[in-house]
């Protein structure tokens, strides 16, 4: 007698929507690192990220990213360590000693802009990593959270 077990199939690749969001988010962090606050190049990237999130929030209420040194983990799937854009984003979050990032339905453009601005700070160039700040100093947003 043979038994058949039905185990859930694990995904090994990210959906197109999640991949596009992560790339857009990484681009946003880079733009905020390159340009001063209020620069005309910053608003469009924030709008793109908010638009991608709106699509993602049609199927979920929250989106959580786990952080490893060269990878992000999203919905149980790790990003490719060799993907230069995503590996760089993971490294930046890791350098800030961020363990996870959670975005919730209702996140606003202002919150995304603040998050991008905070993450764009270069922790290895004399700045204090966000994860090492005292709890009252860590930036807070209603719909976006950084976990140390």
Phi and psi in radians as a Rosetta constraint file:
Dihedral C 1 N 2 CA 2 C 2 CIRCULARHARMONIC -1.894 0.35
Dihedral N 2 CA 2 C 2 N 3 CIRCULARHARMONIC 2.476 0.35
Dihedral C 2 N 3 CA 3 C 3 CIRCULARHARMONIC -1.817 0.35
Dihedral N 3 CA 3 C 3 N 4 CIRCULARHARMONIC 2.430 0.35
Dihedral C 3 N 4 CA 4 C 4 CIRCULARHARMONIC -1.924 0.35
Dihedral N 4 CA 4 C 4 N 5 CIRCULARHARMONIC 2.293 0.35
Dihedral C 4 N 5 CA 5 C 5 CIRCULARHARMONIC -1.955 0.35
Dihedral N 5 CA 5 C 5 N 6 CIRCULARHARMONIC 2.462 0.35
Dihedral C 5 N 6 CA 6 C 6 CIRCULARHARMONIC -1.886 0.35
Dihedral N 6 CA 6 C 6 N 7 CIRCULARHARMONIC 1.816 0.35
Dihedral C 6 N 7 CA 7 C 7 CIRCULARHARMONIC -1.783 0.35
Dihedral N 7 CA 7 C 7 N 8 CIRCULARHARMONIC 2.522 0.35
Dihedral C 7 N 8 CA 8 C 8 CIRCULARHARMONIC -1.098 0.35
Dihedral N 8 CA 8 C 8 N 9 CIRCULARHARMONIC 2.454 0.35
Dihedral C 8 N 9 CA 9 C 9 CIRCULARHARMONIC -1.389 0.35
Dihedral N 9 CA 9 C 9 N 10 CIRCULARHARMONIC 2.216 0.35
Dihedral C 9 N 10 CA 10 C 10 CIRCULARHARMONIC -1.535 0.35
Dihedral N 10 CA 10 C 10 N 11 CIRCULARHARMONIC 2.371 0.35
Dihedral C 10 N 11 CA 11 C 11 CIRCULARHARMONIC -1.361 0.35
Dihedral N 11 CA 11 C 11 N 12 CIRCULARHARMONIC 2.505 0.35
Dihedral C 11 N 12 CA 12 C 12 CIRCULARHARMONIC -1.993 0.35
Dihedral N 12 CA 12 C 12 N 13 CIRCULARHARMONIC -0.127 0.35
Dihedral C 12 N 13 CA 13 C 13 CIRCULARHARMONIC -2.254 0.35
Dihedral N 13 CA 13 C 13 N 14 CIRCULARHARMONIC 2.646 0.35
Dihedral C 13 N 14 CA 14 C 14 CIRCULARHARMONIC -1.317 0.35
Dihedral N 14 CA 14 C 14 N 15 CIRCULARHARMONIC 2.645 0.35
Dihedral C 14 N 15 CA 15 C 15 CIRCULARHARMONIC -1.168 0.35
Dihedral N 15 CA 15 C 15 N 16 CIRCULARHARMONIC 2.765 0.35
Dihedral C 15 N 16 CA 16 C 16 CIRCULARHARMONIC -0.995 0.35
Dihedral N 16 CA 16 C 16 N 17 CIRCULARHARMONIC -0.744 0.35
Dihedral C 16 N 17 CA 17 C 17 CIRCULARHARMONIC -1.094 0.35
Dihedral N 17 CA 17 C 17 N 18 CIRCULARHARMONIC -0.757 0.35
Dihedral C 17 N 18 CA 18 C 18 CIRCULARHARMONIC -1.190 0.35
Dihedral N 18 CA 18 C 18 N 19 CIRCULARHARMONIC -0.716 0.35
Dihedral C 18 N 19 CA 19 C 19 CIRCULARHARMONIC -1.069 0.35
Dihedral N 19 CA 19 C 19 N 20 CIRCULARHARMONIC -0.790 0.35
Dihedral C 19 N 20 CA 20 C 20 CIRCULARHARMONIC -1.128 0.35
Dihedral N 20 CA 20 C 20 N 21 CIRCULARHARMONIC -0.675 0.35
Dihedral C 20 N 21 CA 21 C 21 CIRCULARHARMONIC -1.086 0.35
Dihedral N 21 CA 21 C 21 N 22 CIRCULARHARMONIC -0.834 0.35
Dihedral C 21 N 22 CA 22 C 22 CIRCULARHARMONIC -1.075 0.35
Dihedral N 22 CA 22 C 22 N 23 CIRCULARHARMONIC -0.719 0.35
Dihedral C 22 N 23 CA 23 C 23 CIRCULARHARMONIC -1.118 0.35
Dihedral N 23 CA 23 C 23 N 24 CIRCULARHARMONIC -0.784 0.35
Dihedral C 23 N 24 CA 24 C 24 CIRCULARHARMONIC -1.087 0.35
Dihedral N 24 CA 24 C 24 N 25 CIRCULARHARMONIC -0.710 0.35
Dihedral C 24 N 25 CA 25 C 25 CIRCULARHARMONIC -1.122 0.35
Dihedral N 25 CA 25 C 25 N 26 CIRCULARHARMONIC -0.747 0.35
Dihedral C 25 N 26 CA 26 C 26 CIRCULARHARMONIC -1.089 0.35
Dihedral N 26 CA 26 C 26 N 27 CIRCULARHARMONIC -0.754 0.35
Dihedral C 26 N 27 CA 27 C 27 CIRCULARHARMONIC -1.031 0.35
Dihedral N 27 CA 27 C 27 N 28 CIRCULARHARMONIC -0.711 0.35
Dihedral C 27 N 28 CA 28 C 28 CIRCULARHARMONIC -1.073 0.35
Dihedral N 28 CA 28 C 28 N 29 CIRCULARHARMONIC -0.780 0.35
Dihedral C 28 N 29 CA 29 C 29 CIRCULARHARMONIC -1.065 0.35
Dihedral N 29 CA 29 C 29 N 30 CIRCULARHARMONIC -0.744 0.35
Dihedral C 29 N 30 CA 30 C 30 CIRCULARHARMONIC -1.123 0.35
Dihedral N 30 CA 30 C 30 N 31 CIRCULARHARMONIC -0.740 0.35
Dihedral C 30 N 31 CA 31 C 31 CIRCULARHARMONIC -1.079 0.35
Dihedral N 31 CA 31 C 31 N 32 CIRCULARHARMONIC -0.753 0.35
Dihedral C 31 N 32 CA 32 C 32 CIRCULARHARMONIC -1.159 0.35
Dihedral N 32 CA 32 C 32 N 33 CIRCULARHARMONIC -0.464 0.35
Dihedral C 32 N 33 CA 33 C 33 CIRCULARHARMONIC -1.317 0.35
Dihedral N 33 CA 33 C 33 N 34 CIRCULARHARMONIC -0.514 0.35
Dihedral C 33 N 34 CA 34 C 34 CIRCULARHARMONIC -1.504 0.35
Dihedral N 34 CA 34 C 34 N 35 CIRCULARHARMONIC -0.627 0.35
Dihedral C 34 N 35 CA 35 C 35 CIRCULARHARMONIC -1.969 0.35
Dihedral N 35 CA 35 C 35 N 36 CIRCULARHARMONIC 2.616 0.35
Dihedral C 35 N 36 CA 36 C 36 CIRCULARHARMONIC -1.267 0.35
Dihedral N 36 CA 36 C 36 N 37 CIRCULARHARMONIC 2.755 0.35
Dihedral C 36 N 37 CA 37 C 37 CIRCULARHARMONIC -0.921 0.35
Dihedral N 37 CA 37 C 37 N 38 CIRCULARHARMONIC 2.431 0.35
Dihedral C 37 N 38 CA 38 C 38 CIRCULARHARMONIC 1.520 0.35
Dihedral N 38 CA 38 C 38 N 39 CIRCULARHARMONIC -0.093 0.35
Dihedral C 38 N 39 CA 39 C 39 CIRCULARHARMONIC -1.100 0.35
Dihedral N 39 CA 39 C 39 N 40 CIRCULARHARMONIC 2.530 0.35
Dihedral C 39 N 40 CA 40 C 40 CIRCULARHARMONIC -1.070 0.35
Dihedral N 40 CA 40 C 40 N 41 CIRCULARHARMONIC -0.377 0.35
Dihedral C 40 N 41 CA 41 C 41 CIRCULARHARMONIC -1.377 0.35
Dihedral N 41 CA 41 C 41 N 42 CIRCULARHARMONIC -0.186 0.35
Dihedral C 41 N 42 CA 42 C 42 CIRCULARHARMONIC -1.487 0.35
Dihedral N 42 CA 42 C 42 N 43 CIRCULARHARMONIC -0.696 0.35
Dihedral C 42 N 43 CA 43 C 43 CIRCULARHARMONIC -1.046 0.35
Dihedral N 43 CA 43 C 43 N 44 CIRCULARHARMONIC -0.783 0.35
Dihedral C 43 N 44 CA 44 C 44 CIRCULARHARMONIC -1.073 0.35
Dihedral N 44 CA 44 C 44 N 45 CIRCULARHARMONIC -0.650 0.35
Dihedral C 44 N 45 CA 45 C 45 CIRCULARHARMONIC -1.195 0.35
Dihedral N 45 CA 45 C 45 N 46 CIRCULARHARMONIC -0.654 0.35
Dihedral C 45 N 46 CA 46 C 46 CIRCULARHARMONIC -1.120 0.35
Dihedral N 46 CA 46 C 46 N 47 CIRCULARHARMONIC -0.761 0.35
Dihedral C 46 N 47 CA 47 C 47 CIRCULARHARMONIC -1.068 0.35
Dihedral N 47 CA 47 C 47 N 48 CIRCULARHARMONIC -0.704 0.35
Dihedral C 47 N 48 CA 48 C 48 CIRCULARHARMONIC -1.097 0.35
Dihedral N 48 CA 48 C 48 N 49 CIRCULARHARMONIC -0.742 0.35
Dihedral C 48 N 49 CA 49 C 49 CIRCULARHARMONIC -1.161 0.35
Dihedral N 49 CA 49 C 49 N 50 CIRCULARHARMONIC -0.772 0.35
Dihedral C 49 N 50 CA 50 C 50 CIRCULARHARMONIC -1.077 0.35
Dihedral N 50 CA 50 C 50 N 51 CIRCULARHARMONIC -0.680 0.35
Dihedral C 50 N 51 CA 51 C 51 CIRCULARHARMONIC -1.130 0.35
Dihedral N 51 CA 51 C 51 N 52 CIRCULARHARMONIC -0.750 0.35
Dihedral C 51 N 52 CA 52 C 52 CIRCULARHARMONIC -1.102 0.35
Dihedral N 52 CA 52 C 52 N 53 CIRCULARHARMONIC -0.720 0.35
Dihedral C 52 N 53 CA 53 C 53 CIRCULARHARMONIC -1.132 0.35
Dihedral N 53 CA 53 C 53 N 54 CIRCULARHARMONIC -0.674 0.35
Dihedral C 53 N 54 CA 54 C 54 CIRCULARHARMONIC -1.015 0.35
Dihedral N 54 CA 54 C 54 N 55 CIRCULARHARMONIC -0.725 0.35
Dihedral C 54 N 55 CA 55 C 55 CIRCULARHARMONIC -1.110 0.35
Dihedral N 55 CA 55 C 55 N 56 CIRCULARHARMONIC -0.779 0.35
Dihedral C 55 N 56 CA 56 C 56 CIRCULARHARMONIC -1.155 0.35
Dihedral N 56 CA 56 C 56 N 57 CIRCULARHARMONIC -0.610 0.35
Dihedral C 56 N 57 CA 57 C 57 CIRCULARHARMONIC -1.347 0.35
Dihedral N 57 CA 57 C 57 N 58 CIRCULARHARMONIC -0.036 0.35
Dihedral C 57 N 58 CA 58 C 58 CIRCULARHARMONIC -1.201 0.35
Dihedral N 58 CA 58 C 58 N 59 CIRCULARHARMONIC -0.433 0.35
Dihedral C 58 N 59 CA 59 C 59 CIRCULARHARMONIC -1.988 0.35
Dihedral N 59 CA 59 C 59 N 60 CIRCULARHARMONIC -0.073 0.35
Dihedral C 59 N 60 CA 60 C 60 CIRCULARHARMONIC -2.692 0.35
Dihedral N 60 CA 60 C 60 N 61 CIRCULARHARMONIC 2.838 0.35
Dihedral C 60 N 61 CA 61 C 61 CIRCULARHARMONIC -1.744 0.35
Dihedral N 61 CA 61 C 61 N 62 CIRCULARHARMONIC -0.435 0.35
Dihedral C 61 N 62 CA 62 C 62 CIRCULARHARMONIC -2.372 0.35
Dihedral N 62 CA 62 C 62 N 63 CIRCULARHARMONIC 2.788 0.35
Dihedral C 62 N 63 CA 63 C 63 CIRCULARHARMONIC -2.381 0.35
Dihedral N 63 CA 63 C 63 N 64 CIRCULARHARMONIC 2.083 0.35
Dihedral C 63 N 64 CA 64 C 64 CIRCULARHARMONIC -2.045 0.35
Dihedral N 64 CA 64 C 64 N 65 CIRCULARHARMONIC 2.397 0.35
Dihedral C 64 N 65 CA 65 C 65 CIRCULARHARMONIC -2.045 0.35
Dihedral N 65 CA 65 C 65 N 66 CIRCULARHARMONIC 2.134 0.35
Dihedral C 65 N 66 CA 66 C 66 CIRCULARHARMONIC -1.526 0.35
Dihedral N 66 CA 66 C 66 N 67 CIRCULARHARMONIC 2.654 0.35
Dihedral C 66 N 67 CA 67 C 67 CIRCULARHARMONIC -2.133 0.35
Dihedral N 67 CA 67 C 67 N 68 CIRCULARHARMONIC 2.207 0.35
Dihedral C 67 N 68 CA 68 C 68 CIRCULARHARMONIC -2.055 0.35
Dihedral N 68 CA 68 C 68 N 69 CIRCULARHARMONIC 3.046 0.35
Dihedral C 68 N 69 CA 69 C 69 CIRCULARHARMONIC -1.026 0.35
Dihedral N 69 CA 69 C 69 N 70 CIRCULARHARMONIC -0.760 0.35
Dihedral C 69 N 70 CA 70 C 70 CIRCULARHARMONIC -2.162 0.35
Dihedral N 70 CA 70 C 70 N 71 CIRCULARHARMONIC 0.194 0.35
Dihedral C 70 N 71 CA 71 C 71 CIRCULARHARMONIC -2.445 0.35
Dihedral N 71 CA 71 C 71 N 72 CIRCULARHARMONIC 2.699 0.35
Dihedral C 71 N 72 CA 72 C 72 CIRCULARHARMONIC -1.962 0.35
Dihedral N 72 CA 72 C 72 N 73 CIRCULARHARMONIC 2.585 0.35
Dihedral C 72 N 73 CA 73 C 73 CIRCULARHARMONIC -2.055 0.35
Dihedral N 73 CA 73 C 73 N 74 CIRCULARHARMONIC 2.125 0.35
Dihedral C 73 N 74 CA 74 C 74 CIRCULARHARMONIC -2.384 0.35
Dihedral N 74 CA 74 C 74 N 75 CIRCULARHARMONIC 2.181 0.35
Dihedral C 74 N 75 CA 75 C 75 CIRCULARHARMONIC 0.902 0.35
Dihedral N 75 CA 75 C 75 N 76 CIRCULARHARMONIC 0.737 0.35
Dihedral C 75 N 76 CA 76 C 76 CIRCULARHARMONIC 1.340 0.35
Dihedral N 76 CA 76 C 76 N 77 CIRCULARHARMONIC 0.093 0.35
Dihedral C 76 N 77 CA 77 C 77 CIRCULARHARMONIC -2.024 0.35
Dihedral N 77 CA 77 C 77 N 78 CIRCULARHARMONIC 2.267 0.35
Dihedral C 77 N 78 CA 78 C 78 CIRCULARHARMONIC -1.543 0.35
Dihedral N 78 CA 78 C 78 N 79 CIRCULARHARMONIC 2.455 0.35
Dihedral C 78 N 79 CA 79 C 79 CIRCULARHARMONIC -1.299 0.35
Dihedral N 79 CA 79 C 79 N 80 CIRCULARHARMONIC 2.821 0.35
Dihedral C 79 N 80 CA 80 C 80 CIRCULARHARMONIC -1.263 0.35
Dihedral N 80 CA 80 C 80 N 81 CIRCULARHARMONIC 2.161 0.35
Dihedral C 80 N 81 CA 81 C 81 CIRCULARHARMONIC -1.085 0.35
Dihedral N 81 CA 81 C 81 N 82 CIRCULARHARMONIC -0.369 0.35
Dihedral C 81 N 82 CA 82 C 82 CIRCULARHARMONIC -1.586 0.35
Dihedral N 82 CA 82 C 82 N 83 CIRCULARHARMONIC -0.097 0.35
Dihedral C 82 N 83 CA 83 C 83 CIRCULARHARMONIC -1.319 0.35
Dihedral N 83 CA 83 C 83 N 84 CIRCULARHARMONIC 1.948 0.35
Dihedral C 83 N 84 CA 84 C 84 CIRCULARHARMONIC -1.058 0.35
Dihedral N 84 CA 84 C 84 N 85 CIRCULARHARMONIC -0.692 0.35
Dihedral C 84 N 85 CA 85 C 85 CIRCULARHARMONIC -1.232 0.35
Dihedral N 85 CA 85 C 85 N 86 CIRCULARHARMONIC -0.806 0.35
Dihedral C 85 N 86 CA 86 C 86 CIRCULARHARMONIC -1.282 0.35
Dihedral N 86 CA 86 C 86 N 87 CIRCULARHARMONIC -0.628 0.35
Dihedral C 86 N 87 CA 87 C 87 CIRCULARHARMONIC -1.120 0.35
Dihedral N 87 CA 87 C 87 N 88 CIRCULARHARMONIC -0.657 0.35
Dihedral C 87 N 88 CA 88 C 88 CIRCULARHARMONIC -1.162 0.35
Dihedral N 88 CA 88 C 88 N 89 CIRCULARHARMONIC -0.728 0.35
Dihedral C 88 N 89 CA 89 C 89 CIRCULARHARMONIC -1.095 0.35
Dihedral N 89 CA 89 C 89 N 90 CIRCULARHARMONIC -0.783 0.35
Dihedral C 89 N 90 CA 90 C 90 CIRCULARHARMONIC -1.051 0.35
Dihedral N 90 CA 90 C 90 N 91 CIRCULARHARMONIC -0.760 0.35
Dihedral C 90 N 91 CA 91 C 91 CIRCULARHARMONIC -1.097 0.35
Dihedral N 91 CA 91 C 91 N 92 CIRCULARHARMONIC -0.728 0.35
Dihedral C 91 N 92 CA 92 C 92 CIRCULARHARMONIC -1.092 0.35
Dihedral N 92 CA 92 C 92 N 93 CIRCULARHARMONIC -0.802 0.35
Dihedral C 92 N 93 CA 93 C 93 CIRCULARHARMONIC -1.119 0.35
Dihedral N 93 CA 93 C 93 N 94 CIRCULARHARMONIC -0.712 0.35
Dihedral C 93 N 94 CA 94 C 94 CIRCULARHARMONIC -1.104 0.35
Dihedral N 94 CA 94 C 94 N 95 CIRCULARHARMONIC -0.751 0.35
Dihedral C 94 N 95 CA 95 C 95 CIRCULARHARMONIC -1.062 0.35
Dihedral N 95 CA 95 C 95 N 96 CIRCULARHARMONIC -0.539 0.35
Dihedral C 95 N 96 CA 96 C 96 CIRCULARHARMONIC -1.428 0.35
Dihedral N 96 CA 96 C 96 N 97 CIRCULARHARMONIC -0.004 0.35
Dihedral C 96 N 97 CA 97 C 97 CIRCULARHARMONIC 1.025 0.35
Dihedral N 97 CA 97 C 97 N 98 CIRCULARHARMONIC 0.746 0.35
Dihedral C 97 N 98 CA 98 C 98 CIRCULARHARMONIC -1.644 0.35
Dihedral N 98 CA 98 C 98 N 99 CIRCULARHARMONIC 2.234 0.35
Dihedral C 98 N 99 CA 99 C 99 CIRCULARHARMONIC -1.568 0.35
Dihedral N 99 CA 99 C 99 N 100 CIRCULARHARMONIC -0.522 0.35
Dihedral C 99 N 100 CA 100 C 100 CIRCULARHARMONIC -2.808 0.35
Dihedral N 100 CA 100 C 100 N 101 CIRCULARHARMONIC 2.755 0.35
Dihedral C 100 N 101 CA 101 C 101 CIRCULARHARMONIC -2.309 0.35
Dihedral N 101 CA 101 C 101 N 102 CIRCULARHARMONIC 2.255 0.35
Dihedral C 101 N 102 CA 102 C 102 CIRCULARHARMONIC -2.130 0.35
Dihedral N 102 CA 102 C 102 N 103 CIRCULARHARMONIC 2.266 0.35
Dihedral C 102 N 103 CA 103 C 103 CIRCULARHARMONIC -2.029 0.35
Dihedral N 103 CA 103 C 103 N 104 CIRCULARHARMONIC 2.396 0.35
Dihedral C 103 N 104 CA 104 C 104 CIRCULARHARMONIC -2.032 0.35
Dihedral N 104 CA 104 C 104 N 105 CIRCULARHARMONIC 2.688 0.35
Dihedral C 104 N 105 CA 105 C 105 CIRCULARHARMONIC -0.911 0.35
Dihedral N 105 CA 105 C 105 N 106 CIRCULARHARMONIC 2.381 0.35
Dihedral C 105 N 106 CA 106 C 106 CIRCULARHARMONIC 1.764 0.35
Dihedral N 106 CA 106 C 106 N 107 CIRCULARHARMONIC -0.068 0.35
Dihedral C 106 N 107 CA 107 C 107 CIRCULARHARMONIC -1.047 0.35
Dihedral N 107 CA 107 C 107 N 108 CIRCULARHARMONIC 2.388 0.35
Dihedral C 107 N 108 CA 108 C 108 CIRCULARHARMONIC -1.775 0.35
Dihedral N 108 CA 108 C 108 N 109 CIRCULARHARMONIC 2.896 0.35
Dihedral C 108 N 109 CA 109 C 109 CIRCULARHARMONIC -1.072 0.35
Dihedral N 109 CA 109 C 109 N 110 CIRCULARHARMONIC -0.644 0.35
Dihedral C 109 N 110 CA 110 C 110 CIRCULARHARMONIC -1.112 0.35
Dihedral N 110 CA 110 C 110 N 111 CIRCULARHARMONIC -0.726 0.35
Dihedral C 110 N 111 CA 111 C 111 CIRCULARHARMONIC -1.156 0.35
Dihedral N 111 CA 111 C 111 N 112 CIRCULARHARMONIC -0.760 0.35
Dihedral C 111 N 112 CA 112 C 112 CIRCULARHARMONIC -1.091 0.35
Dihedral N 112 CA 112 C 112 N 113 CIRCULARHARMONIC -0.758 0.35
Dihedral C 112 N 113 CA 113 C 113 CIRCULARHARMONIC -1.042 0.35
Dihedral N 113 CA 113 C 113 N 114 CIRCULARHARMONIC -0.763 0.35
Dihedral C 113 N 114 CA 114 C 114 CIRCULARHARMONIC -1.117 0.35
Dihedral N 114 CA 114 C 114 N 115 CIRCULARHARMONIC -0.715 0.35
Dihedral C 114 N 115 CA 115 C 115 CIRCULARHARMONIC -1.117 0.35
Dihedral N 115 CA 115 C 115 N 116 CIRCULARHARMONIC -0.823 0.35
Dihedral C 115 N 116 CA 116 C 116 CIRCULARHARMONIC -1.071 0.35
Dihedral N 116 CA 116 C 116 N 117 CIRCULARHARMONIC -0.734 0.35
Dihedral C 116 N 117 CA 117 C 117 CIRCULARHARMONIC -1.080 0.35
Dihedral N 117 CA 117 C 117 N 118 CIRCULARHARMONIC -0.755 0.35
Dihedral C 117 N 118 CA 118 C 118 CIRCULARHARMONIC -1.130 0.35
Dihedral N 118 CA 118 C 118 N 119 CIRCULARHARMONIC -0.778 0.35
Dihedral C 118 N 119 CA 119 C 119 CIRCULARHARMONIC -1.243 0.35
Dihedral N 119 CA 119 C 119 N 120 CIRCULARHARMONIC -0.404 0.35
Dihedral C 119 N 120 CA 120 C 120 CIRCULARHARMONIC -1.285 0.35
Dihedral N 120 CA 120 C 120 N 121 CIRCULARHARMONIC -0.303 0.35
Dihedral C 120 N 121 CA 121 C 121 CIRCULARHARMONIC -1.117 0.35
Dihedral N 121 CA 121 C 121 N 122 CIRCULARHARMONIC 2.348 0.35
Dihedral C 121 N 122 CA 122 C 122 CIRCULARHARMONIC -1.452 0.35
Dihedral N 122 CA 122 C 122 N 123 CIRCULARHARMONIC 1.805 0.35
Dihedral C 122 N 123 CA 123 C 123 CIRCULARHARMONIC -1.215 0.35
Dihedral N 123 CA 123 C 123 N 124 CIRCULARHARMONIC -0.525 0.35
Dihedral C 123 N 124 CA 124 C 124 CIRCULARHARMONIC -1.412 0.35
Dihedral N 124 CA 124 C 124 N 125 CIRCULARHARMONIC -0.089 0.35
Dihedral C 124 N 125 CA 125 C 125 CIRCULARHARMONIC -1.864 0.35
Dihedral N 125 CA 125 C 125 N 126 CIRCULARHARMONIC 0.789 0.35
Dihedral C 125 N 126 CA 126 C 126 CIRCULARHARMONIC 1.658 0.35
Dihedral N 126 CA 126 C 126 N 127 CIRCULARHARMONIC -0.194 0.35
Dihedral C 126 N 127 CA 127 C 127 CIRCULARHARMONIC -1.451 0.35
Dihedral N 127 CA 127 C 127 N 128 CIRCULARHARMONIC 2.731 0.35
Dihedral C 127 N 128 CA 128 C 128 CIRCULARHARMONIC -1.467 0.35
Dihedral N 128 CA 128 C 128 N 129 CIRCULARHARMONIC 2.246 0.35
Dihedral C 128 N 129 CA 129 C 129 CIRCULARHARMONIC -0.988 0.35
Dihedral N 129 CA 129 C 129 N 130 CIRCULARHARMONIC 2.466 0.35
Dihedral C 129 N 130 CA 130 C 130 CIRCULARHARMONIC -0.976 0.35
Dihedral N 130 CA 130 C 130 N 131 CIRCULARHARMONIC -0.644 0.35
Dihedral C 130 N 131 CA 131 C 131 CIRCULARHARMONIC -1.211 0.35
Dihedral N 131 CA 131 C 131 N 132 CIRCULARHARMONIC -0.236 0.35
Dihedral C 131 N 132 CA 132 C 132 CIRCULARHARMONIC -1.760 0.35
Dihedral N 132 CA 132 C 132 N 133 CIRCULARHARMONIC -0.051 0.35
Dihedral C 132 N 133 CA 133 C 133 CIRCULARHARMONIC -1.234 0.35
Dihedral N 133 CA 133 C 133 N 134 CIRCULARHARMONIC 2.674 0.35
Dihedral C 133 N 134 CA 134 C 134 CIRCULARHARMONIC -1.097 0.35
Dihedral N 134 CA 134 C 134 N 135 CIRCULARHARMONIC 2.569 0.35
Dihedral C 134 N 135 CA 135 C 135 CIRCULARHARMONIC -0.861 0.35
Dihedral N 135 CA 135 C 135 N 136 CIRCULARHARMONIC -0.658 0.35
Dihedral C 135 N 136 CA 136 C 136 CIRCULARHARMONIC -1.291 0.35
Dihedral N 136 CA 136 C 136 N 137 CIRCULARHARMONIC -0.238 0.35
Dihedral C 136 N 137 CA 137 C 137 CIRCULARHARMONIC -1.667 0.35
Dihedral N 137 CA 137 C 137 N 138 CIRCULARHARMONIC -0.297 0.35
Dihedral C 137 N 138 CA 138 C 138 CIRCULARHARMONIC -1.205 0.35
Dihedral N 138 CA 138 C 138 N 139 CIRCULARHARMONIC 2.248 0.35
Dihedral C 138 N 139 CA 139 C 139 CIRCULARHARMONIC -0.998 0.35
Dihedral N 139 CA 139 C 139 N 140 CIRCULARHARMONIC 2.428 0.35
Dihedral C 139 N 140 CA 140 C 140 CIRCULARHARMONIC -2.157 0.35
Dihedral N 140 CA 140 C 140 N 141 CIRCULARHARMONIC 2.455 0.35
Dihedral C 140 N 141 CA 141 C 141 CIRCULARHARMONIC -2.347 0.35
Dihedral N 141 CA 141 C 141 N 142 CIRCULARHARMONIC 2.685 0.35
Dihedral C 141 N 142 CA 142 C 142 CIRCULARHARMONIC -1.118 0.35
Dihedral N 142 CA 142 C 142 N 143 CIRCULARHARMONIC -0.674 0.35
Dihedral C 142 N 143 CA 143 C 143 CIRCULARHARMONIC -2.029 0.35
Dihedral N 143 CA 143 C 143 N 144 CIRCULARHARMONIC 0.248 0.35
Dihedral C 143 N 144 CA 144 C 144 CIRCULARHARMONIC -2.460 0.35
Dihedral N 144 CA 144 C 144 N 145 CIRCULARHARMONIC 2.275 0.35
Dihedral C 144 N 145 CA 145 C 145 CIRCULARHARMONIC -2.327 0.35
Dihedral N 145 CA 145 C 145 N 146 CIRCULARHARMONIC 2.430 0.35
Dihedral C 145 N 146 CA 146 C 146 CIRCULARHARMONIC -1.832 0.35
Dihedral N 146 CA 146 C 146 N 147 CIRCULARHARMONIC 2.265 0.35
Dihedral C 146 N 147 CA 147 C 147 CIRCULARHARMONIC -1.906 0.35
Dihedral N 147 CA 147 C 147 N 148 CIRCULARHARMONIC 2.354 0.35
